Amino acid sequence: MKQDKNTEEFAKYILKEASLESPSEKFVSNIMDAIALENSKSKAIIYKPLISKSSWFIMAISLIVLFGILLTVNMESSAIFSKIDISYLNKFSGINIFEKVKISTVFTFSCVLFSVMVLFQLLYIKKYFNKNIYNNY
């Protein structure tokens, strides 16, 4: 009992000596500034593509130039292609793996239509998610 009474007296003494602390005058504004800083950090996420637009542009121009050269150059009279020996490809002329496989036009059209629809959906879904991501942050 005596120990409990000493503990109570000690607790009362501590509570009397301890004063009520109040926050500084700019406490709320400091907290709001910290919250605003955290929110601005979450909006600062910028996704960069692996291949930049300039790289895609250079690759597209290169392909166009290559196809242009291949379409305009006469293969038999060109000195560039006369030096390349492709006689070993004649060995493969007798191998026709898919000669007995017949693909109907309906199947071909359905595959093309399915591919176009998948691409359209992917673009639409990407647009939808990008819109939702930017609206939420």
C-alpha positions as CSV (number, residue, x, y, z in Angstrom):
1,M,0.0,0.0,0.0
2,K,2.8,2.4,0.9
3,Q,4.5,1.8,-2.4
4,D,1.2,2.6,-4.3
5,K,0.8,5.8,-2.3
6,N,4.4,6.8,-3.1
7,T,3.8,6.1,-6.8
8,E,0.6,8.2,-6.7
9,E,2.3,11.1,-5.0
10,F,5.2,10.9,-7.5
11,A,2.7,10.9,-10.5
12,K,0.9,13.9,-9.1
13,Y,4.2,15.8,-8.5
14,I,5.2,15.1,-12.1
15,L,1.9,16.2,-13.5
16,K,2.0,19.5,-11.5
17,E,5.6,20.2,-12.6
18,A,5.0,19.4,-16.3
19,S,3.3,22.3,-18.0
20,L,0.9,22.0,-20.9
21,E,2.9,22.3,-24.1
22,S,1.4,24.0,-27.1
23,P,2.6,23.7,-30.7
24,S,4.4,26.6,-32.4
25,E,2.4,29.3,-34.3
26,K,3.2,27.8,-37.7
27,F,2.5,24.2,-36.7
28,V,-0.5,23.8,-39.0
29,S,1.2,25.5,-42.0
30,N,4.3,23.4,-41.6
31,I,2.2,20.2,-41.6
32,M,0.2,21.4,-44.7
33,D,3.5,22.2,-46.5
34,A,4.8,18.8,-45.7
35,I,1.6,17.2,-47.1
36,A,1.8,19.3,-50.2
37,L,5.4,18.3,-50.7
38,E,4.5,14.6,-50.5
39,N,1.6,15.1,-52.9
40,S,3.9,16.8,-55.4
41,K,6.4,14.0,-55.2
42,S,3.7,11.5,-56.2
43,K,2.7,13.5,-59.2
44,A,6.3,13.8,-60.4
45,I,6.5,10.2,-61.7
46,I,7.3,10.5,-65.4
47,Y,7.4,7.4,-67.4
48,K,10.0,7.5,-70.3
49,P,9.8,5.1,-73.2
50,L,12.7,2.7,-73.8
51,I,13.1,3.9,-77.3
52,S,12.8,7.6,-77.8
53,K,10.8,9.3,-80.6
54,S,13.9,10.4,-82.3
55,S,15.2,6.8,-82.4
56,W,11.9,5.6,-83.9
57,F,12.1,8.3,-86.4
58,I,15.7,7.4,-87.4
59,M,14.7,3.7,-87.7
60,A,11.7,4.5,-89.9
61,I,13.7,6.7,-92.2
62,S,16.4,4.0,-92.4
63,L,13.8,1.4,-93.4
64,I,12.2,3.7,-96.0
65,V,15.6,4.4,-97.5
66,L,16.5,0.7,-97.5
67,F,13.2,-0.3,-99.2
68,G,13.6,2.6,-101.7
69,I,17.1,1.4,-102.6
70,L,15.9,-2.2,-103.0
71,L,12.9,-1.3,-105.1
72,T,14.8,1.1,-107.5
73,V,18.1,-0.9,-108.0
74,N,18.2,-3.4,-110.8
75,M,19.3,-6.7,-109.1
76,E,21.0,-8.3,-112.1
77,S,23.1,-5.3,-113.2
78,S,24.0,-4.0,-109.8
79,A,27.6,-4.4,-108.8
80,I,26.7,-4.5,-105.1
81,F,24.7,-7.7,-105.4
82,S,26.8,-9.4,-108.0
83,K,29.6,-10.0,-105.5
84,I,27.3,-11.9,-103.1
85,D,27.3,-15.7,-103.7
86,I,23.9,-17.1,-102.9
87,S,24.2,-20.3,-104.8
88,Y,23.8,-22.3,-101.6
89,L,20.2,-21.3,-101.4
90,N,19.4,-23.5,-104.4
91,K,19.7,-26.6,-102.1
92,F,16.6,-25.4,-100.3
93,S,14.4,-25.1,-103.3
94,G,13.3,-28.7,-103.1
95,I,12.1,-28.4,-99.5
96,N,8.5,-27.3,-99.4
97,I,7.1,-27.9,-95.9
98,F,3.9,-26.1,-96.4
99,E,3.0,-27.2,-99.9
100,K,0.1,-29.4,-98.8
101,V,-1.3,-26.8,-96.3
102,K,-4.1,-24.8,-97.7
103,I,-5.4,-21.7,-95.9
104,S,-8.8,-20.5,-96.7
105,T,-9.6,-16.8,-97.4
106,V,-12.1,-16.8,-94.6
107,F,-9.4,-17.8,-92.1
108,T,-7.1,-15.2,-93.5
109,F,-9.6,-12.4,-93.2
110,S,-10.7,-13.5,-89.7
111,C,-7.0,-13.4,-88.5
112,V,-6.5,-10.0,-90.0
113,L,-9.8,-8.7,-88.5
114,F,-8.9,-10.2,-85.1
115,S,-5.5,-8.6,-85.2
116,V,-6.9,-5.2,-86.0
117,M,-9.5,-5.5,-83.2
118,V,-6.8,-6.5,-80.7
119,L,-4.7,-3.5,-81.7
120,F,-7.7,-1.2,-81.4
121,Q,-8.5,-2.6,-77.9
122,L,-5.0,-2.2,-76.7
123,L,-4.8,1.4,-77.8
124,Y,-8.2,2.1,-76.3
125,I,-7.3,0.4,-73.0
126,K,-4.0,2.3,-72.9
127,K,-5.8,5.6,-73.4
128,Y,-8.4,4.7,-70.8
129,F,-5.8,3.8,-68.1
130,N,-3.6,6.8,-68.9
131,K,-6.7,9.1,-68.5
132,N,-7.5,7.5,-65.1
133,I,-3.9,7.6,-63.9
134,Y,-3.6,11.3,-64.6
135,N,-7.0,12.1,-63.1
136,N,-6.3,10.3,-59.9
137,Y,-3.0,12.0,-59.2
